[in-house]
Amino acid sequence: MTTPNSINWSDLIGIAGEATGATILPVAKYHVIVDKAAAAKTQNGKDQIKVQFRVASGPNQGKGPIYNQFVISPDSPNAMSFFFQHLSVFGITVEYLKTHCPTIAQIAQMMIGKQCMVTIGHGVWQGKPKMEVDKIEAVAGGVPGVPSGPPSTPPVASMPVPVPASTSNGAPAVVPTLPPTLPPTPEPFATATTPPEVPF
């Protein structure tokens, strides 16, 4: 009697095939969004944040994943400088870190859904071509789906004042004088004085 097998080998083989057929984007700069981010450890025990990007706009929209790691290397001032520069691209500043002291896992969660620009290069891993993130920058204004500033206040149209042609006795009509119509004073655009609380 044959025992039913709960493992669907066809599905697993298909999943493995996705790795060998992964999309290799051309060398260029791309507008991307963070799909996944998680705290992890490197092989030598350093803390890191492993990130998975996806192209957010342009002719390659939806393509990916693009992998990158943000490693904490206390023994290298240059590496730590780059680490904090990269976090600031996602709105996580050194002031925020000093004030709120988030964990690596909390920082990773804050990065999910954030957007940036990445410059893609090509490398080789285990004899196969792979994408590498050569540069990370903040998103510039004008990228679809990314607001570049506060919304403007639409102008307020003034109501026309009816002018009678003349009075009943033939005297020139007196045009009523109305106070000028002024647009409402817009509320000041809210500027965050402190960064938002870290989600727990």
C-alpha distance (Angstrom), angle and dihedral (degrees) to the residues before:
residue distance angle dihedral
M1 . . .
T2 3.78 . .
T3 3.82 117.1 .
P4 3.83 112.8 -134.2
N5 3.80 112.0 -109.7
S6 3.82 114.3 -134.2
I7 3.82 92.4 -164.5
N8 3.80 116.1 93.9
W9 3.80 100.6 -149.8
S10 3.80 93.2 -178.2
D11 3.80 91.3 60.4
L12 3.81 92.4 46.2
I13 3.81 92.3 49.1
G14 3.79 89.0 50.6
I15 3.81 90.8 52.0
A16 3.80 90.7 50.9
G17 3.78 89.5 50.8
E18 3.79 90.0 60.0
A19 3.81 89.4 66.5
T20 3.80 94.9 55.5
G21 3.80 91.4 44.0
A22 3.80 96.6 45.9
T23 3.78 115.6 147.7
I24 3.81 114.4 -100.9
L25 3.80 107.3 -159.7
P26 3.81 119.6 -150.4
V27 3.80 118.8 -98.8
A28 3.82 103.4 -84.9
K29 3.80 144.6 103.5
Y30 3.82 116.8 -77.3
H31 3.80 137.1 -169.3
V32 3.81 104.1 -129.0
I33 3.79 141.6 175.5
V34 3.80 127.9 -145.2
D35 3.81 108.1 -111.1
K36 3.81 97.1 173.4
A37 3.80 136.4 11.0
A38 3.79 129.8 171.9
A39 3.80 140.1 167.6
A40 3.80 114.3 -108.9
K41 3.80 144.3 154.1
T42 3.79 128.9 -108.6
Q43 3.80 120.4 -129.4
N44 3.80 89.6 -95.7
G45 3.79 93.0 50.4
K46 3.81 101.7 -100.1
D47 3.79 120.2 143.9
Q48 3.78 115.3 -110.2
I49 3.79 142.8 166.2
K50 3.81 114.1 -129.1
V51 3.80 112.1 -152.7
Q52 3.78 134.0 -169.0
F53 3.83 116.8 -158.5
R54 3.80 131.0 -165.9
V55 3.82 126.6 -162.4
A56 3.82 106.6 -101.6
S57 3.81 103.1 -168.8
G58 3.78 144.7 5.3
P59 3.82 130.4 51.9
N60 3.83 91.4 -42.8
Q61 3.81 94.7 50.5
G62 3.80 112.3 152.0
K63 3.79 95.2 18.8
G64 3.78 122.3 129.3
P65 2.88 158.8 23.5
I66 3.81 99.0 -133.5
Y67 3.80 111.4 -174.7
N68 3.79 128.6 -151.6
Q69 3.81 138.5 161.4
F70 3.80 129.0 -145.9
V71 3.80 105.5 -155.3
I72 3.81 126.3 -164.2
S73 3.82 107.7 -138.0
P74 3.83 109.7 175.1
D75 3.83 89.6 179.5
S76 3.82 92.2 63.0
P77 3.85 119.9 61.2
N78 3.81 90.9 -169.8
A79 3.81 92.4 51.9
M80 3.81 91.1 49.3
S81 3.80 90.8 48.8
F82 3.81 90.2 54.8
F83 3.83 90.4 45.3
F84 3.81 92.9 56.8
Q85 3.82 92.0 42.3
H86 3.78 90.0 54.4
L87 3.81 93.0 47.8
S88 3.81 90.1 52.3
V89 3.83 88.6 58.6
F90 3.82 86.4 66.0
G91 3.82 92.8 46.8
I92 3.81 95.3 -99.3
T93 3.80 103.8 128.2
V94 3.81 130.5 -172.3
E95 3.82 87.9 -112.6
Y96 3.81 89.4 56.7
L97 3.80 91.7 49.3
K98 3.81 92.9 49.4
T99 3.80 92.8 46.9
H100 3.82 100.9 43.1
C101 3.83 103.5 23.6
P102 3.83 95.4 -150.4
T103 3.79 122.4 -168.0
I104 3.81 121.6 -112.8
A105 3.81 89.1 -106.0
Q106 3.81 91.7 52.4
I107 3.81 91.4 50.3
A108 3.81 89.7 50.6
Q109 3.80 91.1 53.0
M110 3.81 90.7 49.9
M111 3.82 90.4 55.5
I112 3.82 94.9 57.7
G113 3.79 110.2 105.3
K114 3.81 94.0 14.5
Q115 3.81 119.5 128.2
C116 3.80 133.3 -139.3
M117 3.79 143.5 150.5
V118 3.80 119.6 -98.1
T119 3.79 129.9 -171.4
I120 3.80 110.3 -141.8
G121 3.79 123.7 -146.2
H122 3.81 131.4 175.9
G123 3.79 129.1 -113.9
V124 3.79 139.1 160.1
W125 3.81 128.1 -109.7
Q126 3.81 122.0 -178.8
G127 3.79 89.2 -13.9
K128 3.81 94.4 -53.9
P129 3.83 128.9 105.2
K130 3.77 116.7 -107.0
M131 3.78 137.9 177.8
E132 3.78 120.5 -107.3
V133 3.79 128.6 -165.8
D134 3.81 105.2 -127.6
K135 3.80 98.7 173.8
I136 3.82 139.3 12.9
E137 3.81 122.7 -158.4
A138 3.79 138.6 169.2
V139 3.80 117.9 -95.0
A140 3.82 112.4 -95.1
G141 3.80 122.7 -138.0
G142 3.77 118.1 -85.1
V143 3.80 98.5 43.8
P144 3.85 109.7 133.5
G145 3.79 112.1 -100.5
V146 3.80 93.7 15.3
P147 3.83 114.8 102.3
S148 3.81 112.8 -138.7
G149 3.81 96.2 -160.6
P150 3.83 146.8 -22.6
P151 3.81 117.2 -46.8
S152 3.80 115.1 -96.8
T153 3.81 121.6 -116.3
P154 3.83 111.3 -111.5
P155 3.83 116.2 -123.5
V156 3.82 117.5 -100.1
A157 3.81 114.5 -126.3
S158 3.82 116.7 -136.3
M159 3.82 119.5 -129.6
P160 3.85 116.0 -113.6
V161 3.84 115.8 -113.2
P162 3.85 114.8 -132.9
V163 3.84 112.8 -125.8
P164 3.84 117.9 -155.4
A165 3.82 115.2 -137.6
S166 3.85 96.2 -133.3
T167 3.79 143.8 -32.6
S168 3.81 124.4 -95.7
N169 3.87 93.1 -98.9
G170 3.79 92.7 52.1
A171 3.81 95.9 -105.0
P172 3.77 117.6 139.7
A173 3.74 112.2 -86.6
V174 3.76 118.5 -107.0
V175 3.76 111.3 -128.4
P176 3.80 110.0 -139.1
T177 3.75 113.0 -122.2
L178 3.77 114.7 -133.5
P179 3.76 126.5 -168.7
P180 3.80 112.1 -99.6
T181 3.78 115.5 -90.6
L182 3.76 109.8 -121.0
P183 3.78 124.7 -168.9
P184 3.79 114.4 -112.2
T185 3.76 114.0 -93.4
P186 3.79 105.9 -102.7
E187 3.74 117.6 -126.3
P188 3.79 112.1 -108.4
F189 3.78 113.9 -97.0
A190 3.78 108.6 -102.1
T191 3.78 112.5 -110.4
A192 3.76 117.0 -167.9
T193 3.77 109.9 -124.0
T194 3.78 91.7 -173.7
P195 3.82 128.9 29.4
P196 3.80 118.4 -105.5
E197 3.76 120.8 -90.5
V198 3.78 116.4 -87.7
P199 3.83 110.0 -105.5
F200 3.77 113.5 -114.1
